[in-house]
Amino acid sequence: MAGKGGMSEEEEMEKRFTSDLGPRHHTAVSEFLLLGLTDDPALQPLIFGLFLSMDLVTILGNLLIILAVSSDPCLHTPMYFSLCNLSFNDICLSTTTVPKMLQNIHTQDQSVTYTGCLSQACFVIIFALMENCLLAVMAYDHYVAICHPLRYPVIMNPCLCVLLVLVSLPMSMVDGLLQSLMVLRLSFCTDLEVPHFFCELAQVIKLACSDTLVDNILIYVAICIVAGVPLSGIIFSYIHIVSSVLRMPSTEGKHKAFSTCGCHLCVVSLYYGTGLGVYISSVVNDSPRKTAVASVMYSVVPQMLNPFIYSLRNRDMKKALKNLIERLASFL
C-alpha cells in the first residue's frame, strides 16, 4: 500500500528510522562542551580566582622545590631526585587541566576541540600514572634506606634512579596514548556536554553512541595494572618498613625512621585517599557535577599541597629553601 507522496509503507518507515537516527549521531565530532563545576554565573568569578590562586601556588611551590634541590649539593640524593621529578610532574598535571578551565570561564566559551579534548585526556592519564610510579619509586627508596641501610649506596645508585624514572615514563605514555586512541573509533551523539572541568576520559566515553565495552574494559585493566602495581609496591615497602622500625631497639632510631617516611606517607595518603574518595563519590552520587567537584580533591589539591608537606616537615628541605630565598633576595 502506498503512503504519502506515493511511497510504500516500508519506504516510509525506513525514511522515518533514518531521519530519527541521523541527527542523533556524529560521524565527525568537531568539539565538546566542558560544563565546569557550576553553571551559576555569580559563582564563576569566585571559581576563577580560586583556581587561579591554586594553580599559581602549585607552580611556584613545586618550582621552589626543584630549585632548592638543584642548588643544594647536600640534597643531590636519590630521594630528592625522585622528589624533583614528582614536583615537575605535579606542575605538568596541574597545567594540563586548570588553564583550560580558566580560559573557558574568562571567555565565557565552554567549547573544547575534539583534538584538544582527547589530547588533554591523554596527558591527564600520563601524568596521573607517572604520579603513581614516582610515589612507588620513592617508597622503594625509603624501604632500601631503612631496611638495608648499609647497602643503600650500592642499590640506589644514580643509574638505577634514572632507569626507574625512564621506565615509568614510556609505560605511562603507552597507556595514555592507547586509551585515548581507542576513543577515535567511537561515534558520538548530539549531546556532547562533558559534566566536568576537564576532559576526563571516562566522562567522554559515556557520551558515545556506539559500543563502549572494549574501552571500559581497557580503562579498568589499565587501572588495575598500571596503577595497581605501583600501589602494591608502596604497600609492600611500608609493610617491611614498619616491621623493621618496630624491631629497632632505640626510640631515637624509630623516631628518625618515621620522620624520614613521614612526608612521603602524607603525600601517598593524600593522593590515594582523595582518589578513593572520588571513586566512592562517583558510585554513591548519580550527579556528574558532584563527581566533578570531588575530582578537584584528586587532580588539583594534592599537587598544591605536596610542596608544603615536604617543606614544612623536612628539616633539610627547609634549610635549602631558606638558603635559596636568601640568594634570590640578595640577587634582586
N, C-alpha and C positions, 0 to 999 in steps of 0.2 A: 504494500500500500504506500502511495506517495504521500509525503508530508508537505510542509510548507515549501513553496518555490519549486515543487516538482521533485524533491529529494525523497528517497526511500526512508523508512523508519530507521534502518541500520545506519545509513549515512548520516542521518540527523543525530543519532546517539553518539556516533564516532566523532562528529564535529563538536558536540557538546562536551564530550570527555576531553578532547584535545584542547578546547578553549579553557576548560577548568584546570587542566594540568599545566598548560603553557605558562600563564602568569606566575605560577607558584614556584617555578624552577628557574635558576640562573645557570646557564652553561658557562658564562664568563662574568665572574664577580669583579666589580671594579673597586668597591670599598666596603668597609664595615663601619658601624657606629659604636663608639665607646660611650656608654651611658654614664660612666663615672660612679661616684659614691652616692650622689643625690641629684635630684632634678629641681631642687628648691633654689631659685635664683638668689635669694637672700643669703644662702649659706656658701655660695660659690666664692666670694672674696675671702671668707674665713678659711675655706679649704685651700685656696690658692696660697695664702700667706703661711698656713701651717705646713703644707708640703714643701713650699719653697724653703722655709726655715729648716725643715728636717733634711732636705737634700743638701743644703749648704753645710749643715753640721756634719752630715755623713762624709761629704767630700773632704772638708777641711780636717776633720778629726782623723780619718784614715790616712790622709796625706801627711799629717804631722807624725803619725806612727811610722810611716815609711821613711820620712826624712830623719827622724830621730834614730831609727835603727841603722840607716845608711851612714849617718855621720858619727856614730859612736863605735869605735873598734871593739869595745867590750861586748857589744851586742851582736857581733858577727858570729853567731852560733846557729846550729840547725833549727832550734826552737824559734828564734827571731826571724830566720829566713822564711820559715813557714808562716809566721805572723805577717810579714811584709806581703807575701802572696795572698794571704787572706784579706788584708786591708785593700789591696789592689782589686781583688775580686769583688769586695763589698762596694767599692766605688763603681765598678762596671755594672753590677746588678742594680744599684740604685739609679744610675743614669740611663739604664735601659727602659725603665718604667715611668719614673716621675716626670722627666722633662716633657714627654708627650702629653701627659695629663695636664701639666701646667699650660702648655701651648693650647690645648683644647679649651681650657677654661678662659684663657686670655682672649682667644679669637672667637669664642662662642661657637666653635665649629667642632662637632663631635666625631667627624669622619676621620678614618684612617684607611689608607690604600690597602688593597688586598696583599700586595707585596710587602708593604710596611708592617702589616699585622702579622703575617707569617714570619717575617724577619724578627720582629720583637718577641714573638712566642719562642722562636728558636734560641735567641740569645738568653732569654729568661731561663730556659731549660739548661743551657750550657753553664751559665754562671751559678745556678742553683745546685747543679750536680757537682760543679767544682768546689762549692762551699762544703758539700758533704765530704768530698775526697780530702780537702785540706784539713778539715777538722779531724778526720781519721788519721792523717799523717801526723798531726800534732799530738794526738792521743798515743800513737806508736812511739813518738819521740819521748813523751813522758814515761811511758812503760819501760823503755830501754834505760832512761836516766835513773829510774827508781829501782827497778828490778835487776838491772845489770849495769850498775854504775861504773865498774872497773873496765867493762868492755864498751862503754858508751862511745869514746872517741873512735874506736875501730868500726863499730856497727854504723853509727850515724856519721859517716864520712861525707864530705861535700858532694861526691859523685852520686851517692845514694839519695841525698836530699834533692838534688836536681832531677834525678831519674824519677823519683816519686811524683814530683810536680809535672814532669813532662809526660808521664804515663797517664796522669789524671786528665790532662787537657785534651788529648785526642779521643779518649774514651767518652768524655762529656760532649765533645763536638760531634762525634759519630752518632750518639744517641739523640742529640738535639736536632741534627740535620735529618736523621731518619724519621723521627716523629713528625717534623714539620713537612717533609716532602710527601709523607703519606696523606696529608690533607689535600694535596694537589689533585688527587683522584676523586675527591668528593664533589658532588653538586649541591648547591645551597638554595634555600628557599628565599622568598622575598623578604622574610623577616631576618634582617642582618644586624640586629642590635645585640651587642655584647654587653651584658649587665655587669661590667667590671671597669676598673680604671686603666687596665692594660689588657692586651690580647693574651689571655690565658688559653692554652691550647684546648683544655677540656671544655671550656665555655664555647670556643669557636666550633668544635666538633658537634656540639649539641644543636647548632644551627643548620647542620647538613640535612638534606632530604634523602640522601642515599644511605645505604647500609654502612654503619659506623662500627660494626662489631670488631673488625680487624684492628681499627685504630684504637678502640678502647682496650682491647687485649694487649696491644703493643704498649700502651701507656702503663698499664698495671704491671706488665712483665718488666718494663724498664725501671719502674719504681722499686720493684722487688729486688732487681739485680743491682742496678747502678746506685740506688740509694740505700738498699738493704745491706749490701756488702760493707760499705763504709761504716754504717751504724753498728753492724755486728762486730767490726773491728774495734770500734770505740768501746762497746760493751765489754768485749774480751779484754782489752787493755786495762780498763778500770777495775774489772774483777781481779786481775792479777796485781794491779797497783794497790788496791785496798788490802788484799791478802798479804802483800809484802810489808805494807805500812803497819798493819796490826801485829806483825811479828817483830817489829823493831823494839829493842829494849828501852830506848831513851824517849822521853816525852818530847825533847827538843828535836830529835830526828823525825818523829811523827809530825810535829808542827811544821817543820821545814818541807817535808814531802807534800803535805796537804796544801801548804801555801804555794808550792810550785804548780800544783794542778788546779788550784782554786779558780784562777782566771779562765782557764780553758773549760773547766767544768761549768762555770757560769754561762759561757758562750754557747756550749753544747746544749745546756738546759734551755736557754732562751730560744735557740734556733729550732730544736726539735720539739720543744714544748709549744711554741706558737704554731709550728707546722701541724702538730697533732690537734691543736685547738681549731685550726681552720678546717681540718678534715672532719672533726666531730660536728662543727657548726654546719658544714655542708650536708651532713647526714641528718641532723636534727631539724635544721631550718629548711623550709621549702622556698625561701626567698633568696634569689641570687644576689640581691643588693646587700643583704645581711652577710652573706658569704664574702662578698667583695670587701665590705668593711672589716671583717675578721681577717682577711688576707693581708691587710695593711700590717698587722702584727707579725706577719711572716716575711713579707717581701720588703719592708721598709724599716721597721723598728729595730730588728736585730743588727742590721748594718750600721745604724746610727749609734747604737749603744755599745758596740764592740770596742771602739777606741776608749770610751770612758771606763769600761771594765778593766782593760789592760793597763790603762794609765793610772787608775786610782788604786788598784790592788797589787801593782807590781813596783817594787822599790827601784829596781834597775831602770825600768821604763820611765818612772817619774824623774829620776836623776837625768836621764838622757833628754827628756822633753824640756826640763829646766835649762840644761846647757844649750839646747837648740834655740829656745826662746830668747835666751840672753844673747846668743850670737846674732840672731835676727834683729833684736832690738839695737845692738851696737852697730850693725850694718846699716840700719835705717836711720 
